Amino acid sequence: DNQWGVRFSIRTRDANPRSFVKTLARMGAAADHRVALFNVRTYTDAFARSGGGYRLLSYMFAPMGLVALVLTAVGLAALLGSLVARRMRQSAIRRALGAGVYGVLVPLLRPLLSAAFLGLLLGTTIAVPLSMKLSEVFYGGQNLSGSSILLTLTVVVLGLVLACITPARRALRANPNMIL
């Protein structure tokens, strides 16, 4: 089963590239009667068939993205923990004066959460056009849907909320009498 041949690509201006196949076959037969065309595909078809390596890379990047999300949540929790530790006296004074849960948590978490949501907005603004371009490269078309964007944002916001829970609980459980 020896297969000899030459592979080449031709770019046409025609909207239907398959219409050029008959012209190409006629030109090949005119040059040499042994010339035959086989395995004729459009670029999109050929790219879809050979996209296995790119898909493998995308399957490798998905777990790395989850690891990055976990590391970000841990780093954010550490940052919040440090913020809570520095502002524990302020929280204790608020608690001693009768502030409720929101009265303690809102001034404590507002600067960090506003920065996090600003980063989320900027990240989404940059990621959407970039991911559309990458899906064009990996899959030969734009495979980005609104549901995937919303799911990603939901996972990131959930990680942000989970990162805030432990430091917030620590700020609320602190005894004002011991701190002051």
N, C-alpha and C positions, 0 to 999 in steps of 0.2 A: 504494500500500500504506500508506495512512494508518491508524495504529493509535491510537485514542483509548480512553482508559480511566482507571480509577482503581485504584490499588494500595492495598491496606490489609492489615493484619495483625489477626488475632483470636486471642486466647489463650483456650483452653478448659480446663476441668478434666477433660475426658474423657481417658481413657488413649489412645484412638484419635482423634486430631483430624480424621481424614478422615470420621468419622461425622457431623460437623457440617456437611459440605459440602452435603448434600441439604436440610437445614433452612435453610441460608443461601440456597440457590438458590430454594427455595420462597418465602422471605421477599422476595427480590429480585423475583421474578416477580409477587408480589402487589402490590408497590409500583408496578412498571412492567413491562409485557410485553417491553420491549426490553432488559431487564437480562439479561446472560448471564455466567456464571462461566467463566473459562478460566484455565489455568496455575495450578491450585490445587496448592500444595505445603505440606509441613510445614516448620517453621522449620529443622529439621536439613537437609532437602533443599535449601532455598533457601540456607542458609549454606554448604553444601558446594559449591554451584555458584558462589557469589560469593566464595569464599575465595582467589581468585587473587592478590589484592594482599597478603594475609597470607602466602601461600606464597612470594611474591617476597621479602618481607621476611625470611622465615626462610632462604631461599637466600642472601640477602645477608649474614646474620649468621653463617652457617657459615664462610665464609672469614675473617671478622673474628675468629671464635673461634680458628681456626688461627693467625692472626697473633698473637693474644694469647698463645697457648700458646708460640709461638716466642720472643716477647719475654720471657715469663716464664722460659723455660728459659735465655735469654741473661742475664737479670738474676740468676737463681739461680747460673749459672756464674760470673758476676762476683763475686757475694757469696761463693761458695765459694773463688774465687781469692784474694780479699782475706783470707778466714779462713785459708787455707793459707799465704799470705805472712806473716801475723802470727804464726802458730804454727809456722813452719818450723824455728825453733830447737828447740822442743819435739819436733817430729818427728825432727829430726836426733839429738837425745839418745836418743830411743827406738830409732832405727836403730842408733846406736853401741853401745847396750847389748844389741843382738841381737834386737830385736823384729821379728816377721814383718810380713807385709802387713796382717793384721788388727790387730795390735798398734799399728800406725801409723794406719790409717784409721778404726778404730772410735772412738777418743777424739776424732779430728778431725771426723768427720762426724756423730756421734751427736746433738749438740744441734740441728744444722740439719735433719737428717732427721726427728727427732722432731717438730720444729716444723712441717715440711712435711707429715708424715702427720697431725698434728693439724688442720692447715688443710684437708687433703683430707677428713678426717672431718667437720669442721664445714661445709665447702663442699657435701659430698654431702647432709648433713642439711638444709641450706637449699635446695639446688638441686632435690631430688626433688619436694617439694611445689610449689615454684614452677613447675617444668617441667610438672607435671601440670596446673596451672591454665592455663599458657600453651597447652598442647596442646588444652585444652578450648576456649580462645578461638580459636586458629588453625584447628583441624580439627573442632570441634564434638563432640569426644569425647576420652577419655583414650587417647592413642596412645603412652604411655610403656611401654617393655618393660624387663625385667630385663637383656636382652642389650645394649640401648643404654646402660644405666647401666654395665654391666661394661666395655663397649668404651670409653666415655669415661674411666672410671677407669684402664683399661689404657694409654690414650694419655697421660694425665697422669702416671702413674707412669713410663712409658717416657721422657717428656720430663724427668722428675726424675732418672732414672738417667743419661740422656745428659748432663745438665747437670753431674753429679758426676764424670764420667769424666775430663775434662781436668784439673781441679784435683787429683784423686786421683792421676793419673799424675805430675803435677808434684811432689807430695809424696813419691811413692815413688822418683822418679828423682833427687831431690836428694842430693848427695854430702855425707855428714855431716862429712867432714874439711874441706871447703871452708866449710861453714856455721859450724862450731864454731871 
